[in-house]
Amino acid sequence: MNDRNAFHSLLAFWADAGVDHLYESASRDRMADQQDSRPALRAVAAAPALSSQTVDSAGGRELAWAAADLEALAAAIAAYDGCALKTQGARQAVCWRGAPDAPVMVVGEGPGADEDARGAPFVGRAGQLLDRMLVAAGLEGRVLITNTVFWRPPGNRTPSPDEQLACAPFLERAIDLVRPKLLLFVGAAAAKSLLDRSEGILALRGRWFEWRGRYSDLEIPALPTLHPAFLLRQPSAKKKAWQDLLTLAERLDRGDRPSEGGSV
């Protein structure tokens, strides 16, 4: 993590904590005053990035696969200390909501303020829009909704790849326990992380891919789509997301498997 990212994370943390003004009325270049004026930033920047080995050594995979059901897995997530987001102001772990035997799993990027407060994913304005769209597409009661990370990132920023990697064993175990027929990846952060792709969401959406597990032999068809928060900002894009949901609902009932990466 570089100084710029660390600085933005610290600002977001203090903003969430209610800090809204400075002690001095005028800005001051403390870098010019003293080379050692940023110990907190230097400490964050100097911390080693998480790797898959680091995550495994923290017990994430073992803890996740020891869970026999979703209830036990949620308890394991709450007890897990291997994701840095847990100590950055989040109130609680936010795991999932919906049918435990759902044929469709919806995966977003991470909890926001409403989700952090209520302990359930997609319960704010974006989640309410998602629910209305799922109902309209005939998917009510047929989905389980979760995220790539289980704690709110400070300031609702996008979770980092390291944070997603730290939570990946638990997400995969949830998929393994539910055994959905299809996956719906909502937004760029989820789609790019889970499909290991570099394209933006506008290039990925509406195309079928095969999601493959990191820790198991799971292979499940996955469809990326636009995040409902984006749709609230860009209502004209709702038509694209609606087309994606209809495509998913039609395939769920049809049950066949088009080739990876093909266009809808």
DRENDREN-326838 format. One line per field, with one value per residue (C-alpha): y, x, z. Coordinates in steps of 0.1 Angstrom, whole numbers. Layout:
<rs>
py c(Y	...)
px c(X	...)
pz c(Z	...)
</rs>
This chain:
<rs>
py c(0	34	66	81	50	49	87	83	53	73	103	80	64	97	111	80	87	122	143	173	200	206	220	248	272	273	244	236	216	194	174	206	211	176	145	123	140	111	81	66	67	53	24	16	18	-3	-31	-62	-68	-99	-128	-161	-176	-150	-156	-193	-189	-168	-199	-186	-216	-241	-220	-217	-254	-265	-249	-275	-250	-213	-206	-220	-202	-169	-175	-184	-151	-131	-147	-143	-117	-122	-93	-58	-43	-58	-33	-2	10	-17	-24	-61	-88	-87	-121	-128	-129	-150	-186	-210	-234	-207	-216	-182	-164	-127	-113	-76	-58	-50	-37	1	21	8	-28	-22	-9	-36	-66	-77	-70	-48	-32	4	23	2	-30	-20	-14	-48	-64	-48	-59	-95	-96	-82	-108	-137	-143	-135	-162	-178	-159	-156	-123	-117	-97	-103	-89	-91	-58	-23	-6	29	56	29	27	-2	-32	-39	-72	-82	-76	-96	-124	-125	-132	-154	-188	-179	-167	-199	-220	-203	-210	-246	-250	-234	-250	-225	-232	-197	-168	-131	-108	-72	-44	-42	-50	-83	-93	-85	-102	-134	-139	-126	-102	-68	-54	-28	-38	-23	-48	-77	-73	-95	-122	-156	-169	-199	-191	-216	-220	-212	-238	-264	-279	-259	-246	-225	-203	-166	-134	-100	-70	-34	-25	-10	19	28	25	50	75	65	56	52	21	3	-12	-31	-45	-55	-74	-92	-103	-115	-135	-150	-159	-174	-195	-206	-221	-234	-250	-252	-239	-216	-213	-192	-155	-156	-127	-128)
px c(0	14	13	-16	-38	-29	-36	-71	-79	-69	-89	-120	-115	-114	-144	-164	-153	-168	-137	-147	-122	-84	-66	-50	-69	-43	-28	8	34	47	69	89	90	102	110	95	62	42	49	14	16	51	40	11	31	59	36	39	11	-10	-2	-20	5	-1	-39	-34	-11	-38	-60	-86	-89	-89	-114	-137	-137	-143	-177	-204	-232	-238	-245	-212	-195	-210	-196	-162	-162	-171	-142	-117	-89	-71	-88	-75	-110	-122	-101	-107	-140	-165	-192	-197	-193	-219	-223	-254	-291	-315	-323	-296	-304	-307	-301	-285	-258	-254	-220	-212	-181	-186	-209	-217	-229	-264	-252	-226	-253	-279	-256	-270	-258	-276	-301	-296	-310	-289	-300	-337	-333	-316	-345	-371	-352	-349	-387	-395	-372	-390	-360	-376	-368	-343	-311	-286	-268	-233	-201	-164	-155	-175	-165	-172	-142	-136	-155	-172	-141	-136	-120	-84	-74	-56	-88	-108	-81	-83	-120	-119	-118	-150	-168	-158	-170	-203	-206	-196	-223	-251	-241	-259	-265	-255	-235	-243	-213	-225	-201	-165	-148	-166	-164	-127	-117	-137	-131	-94	-101	-88	-116	-141	-176	-191	-169	-177	-214	-238	-212	-211	-179	-170	-160	-135	-127	-93	-96	-118	-128	-160	-169	-201	-214	-212	-227	-213	-237	-238	-239	-273	-254	-242	-277	-289	-263	-269	-306	-301	-280	-309	-319	-285	-288	-324	-313	-287	-312	-336	-307	-298	-335	-340	-308	-318	-350	-333	-304	-279	-243	-231	-193	-171	-169	-196	-219	-255)
pz c(0	-9	11	-10	-4	33	36	21	43	74	64	57	92	110	90	101	137	135	131	110	116	122	152	132	110	82	63	71	52	79	55	51	89	97	78	105	105	92	114	110	72	72	95	72	41	56	66	43	19	25	3	-2	22	48	46	49	79	96	95	71	49	79	98	68	59	94	93	86	77	71	107	118	89	100	135	121	101	132	151	122	127	94	75	84	77	110	130	108	123	113	139	130	104	76	61	39	36	17	11	23	-5	-32	-68	-73	-52	-57	-47	-43	-32	5	32	34	63	64	61	89	112	105	100	66	30	5	28	19	-11	-35	-19	-20	-58	-62	-43	-65	-96	-84	-76	-111	-127	-109	-86	-52	-27	-51	-41	-13	-12	1	-6	-13	21	53	71	59	43	59	40	19	-3	-26	-8	-18	-35	-2	18	-7	-6	32	30	-1	18	37	5	-13	16	16	-22	-14	13	-8	-41	-63	-100	-110	-96	-102	-96	-89	-97	-110	-76	-73	-110	-114	-82	-85	-123	-122	-150	-157	-178	-165	-156	-188	-208	-185	-179	-199	-206	-191	-174	-155	-119	-105	-68	-53	-26	-41	-75	-77	-112	-115	-144	-134	-149	-140	-140	-129	-92	-81	-65	-100	-113	-87	-101	-137	-142	-179	-173	-156	-189	-192	-157	-163	-194	-174	-147	-174	-190	-156	-148	-183	-179	-144	-158	-190	-172	-201	-200	-228	-234	-212	-221	-247	-254	-243)
</rs>
